[in-house]
Amino acid sequence: MSAGTWQLGDVTVNRVGFGAMRITANPDRSVAIAVLRRAVELGVNHIDTAAFYASPGGTLRVGEGEKRHANELIREALAPYPDGLVITTKVGPGEDAERGFYNATTAAELREQVEMNLRQLGVDTLDVVNLRIMKKPGDDSITERFGWLAALRDEGLIRQLGVSNVRLDHVEEALAIAPVVCVQNSYSVDLRGDEDELIGFCADRGIAYVPFFAIAGSSREGGATADHSAAIEKIAITHNVTPQQVRLAWTLHHSPNILAIPGTGNPAHLEQNIAAGGLELSAEELASLG
Ligand SMILES: NC(=O)c1ccc[n+]([C@@H]2O[C@H](COP(=O)([O-])OP(=O)(O)OC[C@H]3O[C@@H](n4cnc5c(N)ncnc54)[C@H](OP(=O)(O)O)[C@@H]3O)[C@@H](O)[C@H]2O)c1
């Protein structure tokens, strides 16, 4: 793949991966299955998922018909999994009939979520598990929760660990407990927050930085925005690509440790996202994006 590779801990992955949050939206399961298989055919060997990615209901509250879980679609499409495919999942948020949407705060709840991912994906060990937190003002230490996940790793249920929706001090807390292979935060050309220091911190330590909402930008869960800057539009016209491809290419140019996980349930968008890995932006174009 033209965007090259980066380490996800002890595994080398192509920098353009795939985010599975959007594949549950279409009531036609066969589309999701086809998108997942095509992604792998095109060289994707890093897929991001979660047990709570499910429709109807679930994170995006979209779709109709029979319940579709991203993990089960991944298993149906890709098991037995090809060598070298890394499936990264996340725990913290969860959803079930009894609790509705909830946030895991105990060792038992985190174990339950890890076990649910193992069952749904049909594996004995999860490749990478991110602790996804809700940031809170005041004390939002992750030491206890990350420690519980590190214990599950020691038990063999998880190979490698990451963190998501975190600040730099959370990553330092986690690193004091166990190796961190990735940090997954929202980040886009128009949704930068204070992430640059954290991206550099990760790059210096060989930790992958995995932005979500790279295409959606400030419209976040709302999906692809139509609100692009004049600079994005101009670059898209110059290269005869879409503004969404420019957004994705920008993240890949930003730092070598960035792994893209664009989310789509649309086969044509998938092809465009993979192609964006080969889009070369000049220094002048990058400067125009700020
Ligand atoms: N850790 C976390 O808290 C967290 C939070 C959110 C997401 N995530 C992960 O990150 C992944 C990426 O986030 P995301 O899916 O929300 O946002 P995204 O990848 O920035 O954008 C996805 C949106 O853009 C559309 N899209 C994708 N490719 C496109 C293209 N080439 N042209 C036009 N539209 C395109 C998708 O719709 P179509 O389906 O119509 O293409 C969808 O609406 C998720 O799939 C999930 O795995 C993690």
The ligand as a Tripos MOL2 file, in Angstrom:
@<TRIPOS>MOLECULE
LIG
   48    52     1     0     0
SMALL
NO_CHARGES

@<TRIPOS>ATOM
      1 N1        -12.4380    5.4430   20.0600 N.am      1 LIG1
      2 C1        -13.5420    6.1120   19.8450 C.2       1 LIG1
      3 O1        -14.1320    6.7170   20.7430 O.2       1 LIG1
      4 C2        -14.1370    6.1430   18.4550 C.ar      1 LIG1
      5 C3        -15.1910    7.0230   18.1770 C.ar      1 LIG1
      6 C4        -15.7000    7.0440   16.8800 C.ar      1 LIG1
      7 C5        -15.1680    6.2170   15.9240 C.ar      1 LIG1
      8 N2        -14.1630    5.3500   16.2170 N.ar      1 LIG1
      9 C6        -13.5740    4.4560   15.1770 C.3       1 LIG1
     10 O2        -13.0120    5.2750   14.1880 O.3       1 LIG1
     11 C7        -13.5320    4.9360   12.9070 C.3       1 LIG1
     12 C8        -13.6090    6.1970   12.0720 C.3       1 LIG1
     13 O3        -14.5640    7.0810   12.6410 O.3       1 LIG1
     14 P1        -15.9350    7.4100   11.8920 P.3       1 LIG1
     15 O4        -16.3440    6.2650   11.0490 O.co2     1 LIG1
     16 O5        -16.8800    7.9100   12.9000 O.co2     1 LIG1
     17 O6        -15.5200    8.7020   11.0740 O.3       1 LIG1
     18 P2        -14.7400    8.9740    9.7000 P.3       1 LIG1
     19 O7        -13.9930    7.7870    9.2580 O.co2     1 LIG1
     20 O8        -14.0470   10.2420    9.8780 O.co2     1 LIG1
     21 O9        -15.9490    9.2770    8.7050 O.3       1 LIG1
     22 C9        -16.9550    8.3750    8.4730 C.3       1 LIG1
     23 C10       -18.0730    9.0860    7.7590 C.3       1 LIG1
     24 O10       -17.6230    9.5510    6.4850 O.3       1 LIG1
     25 C11       -18.2880    8.8470    5.4320 C.3       1 LIG1
     26 N3        -17.2310    8.4780    4.4910 N.ar      1 LIG1
     27 C12       -16.2260    7.5760    4.6480 C.ar      1 LIG1
     28 N4        -15.4310    7.5490    3.5820 N.ar      1 LIG1
     29 C13       -15.9360    8.4690    2.7120 C.ar      1 LIG1
     30 C14       -15.5550    8.9120    1.4240 C.ar      1 LIG1
     31 N5        -14.4900    8.4110    0.7860 N.pl3     1 LIG1
     32 N6        -16.3170    9.8700    0.8130 N.ar      1 LIG1
     33 C15       -17.3980   10.3850    1.4290 C.ar      1 LIG1
     34 N7        -17.8130   10.0050    2.6510 N.ar      1 LIG1
     35 C16       -17.0870    9.0630    3.2930 C.ar      1 LIG1
     36 C17       -18.9860    7.6700    6.0750 C.3       1 LIG1
     37 O11       -20.2180    7.4150    5.4380 O.3       1 LIG1
     38 P3        -20.4160    6.1770    4.4280 P.3       1 LIG1
     39 O12       -20.6140    4.9690    5.2610 O.co2     1 LIG1
     40 O13       -21.5990    6.5910    3.6440 O.co2     1 LIG1
     41 O14       -19.1690    6.1200    3.5950 O.co2     1 LIG1
     42 C18       -19.2640    8.1940    7.4740 C.3       1 LIG1
     43 O15       -20.3980    9.0080    7.4970 O.3       1 LIG1
     44 C19       -14.8930    4.3170   13.2280 C.3       1 LIG1
     45 O16       -15.3900    3.5420   12.1450 O.3       1 LIG1
     46 C20       -14.5780    3.5440   14.4790 C.3       1 LIG1
     47 O17       -13.9760    2.2930   14.1510 O.3       1 LIG1
     48 C21       -13.6280    5.3210   17.4670 C.ar      1 LIG1
@<TRIPOS>BOND
     1     1     2 1
     2     2     3 2
     3     2     4 1
     4     4     5 ar
     5     4    48 ar
     6     5     6 ar
     7     6     7 ar
     8     7     8 ar
     9     8     9 1
    10     8    48 ar
    11     9    10 1
    12     9    46 1
    13    10    11 1
    14    11    12 1
    15    11    44 1
    16    12    13 1
    17    13    14 1
    18    14    15 2
    19    14    16 1
    20    14    17 1
    21    17    18 1
    22    18    19 2
    23    18    20 1
    24    18    21 1
    25    21    22 1
    26    22    23 1
    27    23    24 1
    28    23    42 1
    29    24    25 1
    30    25    26 1
    31    25    36 1
    32    26    27 ar
    33    26    35 ar
    34    27    28 ar
    35    28    29 ar
    36    29    30 ar
    37    29    35 ar
    38    30    31 1
    39    30    32 ar
    40    32    33 ar
    41    33    34 ar
    42    34    35 ar
    43    36    37 1
    44    36    42 1
    45    37    38 1
    46    38    39 2
    47    38    40 1
    48    38    41 1
    49    42    43 1
    50    44    45 1
    51    44    46 1
    52    46    47 1
@<TRIPOS>SUBSTRUCTURE
     1 LIG1         1 GROUP 0 **** ****
